Amino acid sequence: MRADRTDLVALPALGLAWWAWRRARREPIRRRSARLVRLLVVLPVAVLGVAATSAAHYPEAGQAAAVDGRLLAGRPDDHTGYQPSDGWSISDDAGATWHAPAAGDEIWL
């Protein structure tokens, strides 16, 4: 699961839904009024919630290697192929964190 700040948009919508549900249980609403409320309130909130959802980005590794206890992962680039300066990442802690190669690290690649 990935945390996304735009998911916080759902919190006010949940409060509004709870309020509307409680009110609807007490007072039946006319059919035309319900249709108008759905159109003017629920539809824009639903559209905003769907539009605010971003696609998850999962970086991929096209090549991997272990050199002197360090992990190396090569990411494909559509334009240049595998370039040590921008297409590779190095991990010194078994994959917990990754960083770009330094000038001396490019010899391994």
C-alpha positions as CSV (number, residue, x, y, z in Angstrom):
1,M,0.0,0.0,0.0
2,R,1.3,3.4,-0.8
3,A,0.5,6.6,1.0
4,D,-0.9,9.5,-1.1
5,R,-1.7,12.9,0.3
6,T,-4.6,13.3,-2.2
7,D,-6.4,10.5,-0.4
8,L,-7.1,13.0,2.4
9,V,-9.7,14.5,0.1
10,A,-11.9,11.5,1.0
11,L,-12.1,12.5,4.7
12,P,-14.5,15.4,4.2
13,A,-16.5,13.2,1.8
14,L,-16.9,10.6,4.4
15,G,-18.1,13.1,6.9
16,L,-20.6,14.5,4.4
17,A,-21.8,10.9,3.6
18,W,-22.3,10.1,7.3
19,W,-24.3,13.4,7.8
20,A,-26.5,12.7,4.7
21,W,-27.1,9.1,5.8
22,R,-28.2,10.2,9.3
23,R,-30.4,12.9,7.9
24,A,-32.0,10.5,5.3
25,R,-32.9,8.1,8.0
26,R,-35.0,10.7,9.8
27,E,-36.6,12.5,6.9
28,P,-37.5,10.8,3.7
29,I,-36.5,12.8,0.7
30,R,-38.5,13.4,-2.4
31,R,-37.4,11.6,-5.6
32,R,-36.6,14.8,-7.6
33,S,-34.7,16.3,-4.7
34,A,-32.6,13.2,-4.4
35,R,-31.7,13.2,-8.1
36,L,-30.7,16.9,-7.9
37,V,-28.5,16.2,-4.8
38,R,-26.8,13.3,-6.6
39,L,-26.1,15.5,-9.6
40,L,-24.9,18.6,-7.8
41,V,-23.1,17.1,-4.8
42,V,-22.2,13.5,-5.1
43,L,-21.1,13.5,-8.8
44,P,-18.5,16.3,-8.5
45,V,-17.1,14.8,-5.3
46,A,-16.8,11.4,-6.9
47,V,-15.1,12.9,-10.0
48,L,-12.7,14.8,-7.8
49,G,-11.9,11.6,-5.8
50,V,-11.2,9.6,-9.0
51,A,-9.2,12.4,-10.7
52,A,-7.1,12.9,-7.6
53,T,-5.9,9.3,-7.5
54,S,-2.5,9.0,-9.0
55,A,-1.0,5.9,-10.6
56,A,1.6,4.1,-8.6
57,H,5.1,4.2,-10.0
58,Y,7.1,1.0,-9.5
59,P,10.6,1.4,-10.9
60,E,11.9,-1.7,-12.6
61,A,15.4,-3.2,-12.9
62,G,16.4,-4.6,-16.2
63,Q,19.8,-5.8,-14.9
64,A,21.1,-6.6,-11.5
65,A,24.5,-7.5,-10.0
66,A,26.3,-7.8,-6.7
67,V,29.8,-6.4,-6.6
68,D,31.9,-6.4,-3.3
69,G,28.8,-6.7,-1.2
70,R,26.9,-3.9,-2.9
71,L,23.8,-4.3,-5.0
72,L,23.6,-2.7,-8.4
73,A,20.4,-2.3,-10.4
74,G,20.2,-1.1,-14.0
75,R,17.1,0.8,-15.0
76,P,16.2,0.8,-18.7
77,D,16.0,4.1,-20.5
78,D,14.0,4.2,-23.8
79,H,16.4,6.7,-25.5
80,T,19.9,5.7,-24.4
81,G,19.8,2.2,-23.1
82,Y,21.7,1.5,-19.9
83,Q,23.8,4.5,-19.0
84,P,25.9,4.3,-15.8
85,S,25.4,8.0,-15.0
86,D,21.6,7.9,-15.0
87,G,20.4,4.3,-15.4
88,W,22.0,2.6,-12.5
89,S,21.5,2.6,-8.7
90,I,23.7,1.3,-6.0
91,S,22.7,0.0,-2.5
92,D,25.1,-0.4,0.3
93,D,22.5,-1.8,2.8
94,A,21.0,-4.8,1.1
95,G,18.4,-2.8,-0.9
96,A,16.9,-0.7,1.9
97,T,18.1,2.5,0.3
98,W,19.5,3.3,-3.2
99,H,21.7,6.1,-4.6
100,A,23.1,7.2,-7.9
101,P,26.7,6.0,-8.6
102,A,29.5,8.4,-7.8
103,A,32.5,9.0,-10.1
104,G,34.5,6.1,-8.7
105,D,31.5,3.7,-8.8
106,E,31.2,3.9,-12.6
107,I,34.3,1.7,-13.0
108,W,32.2,-1.3,-11.7
109,L,29.5,-0.7,-14.2
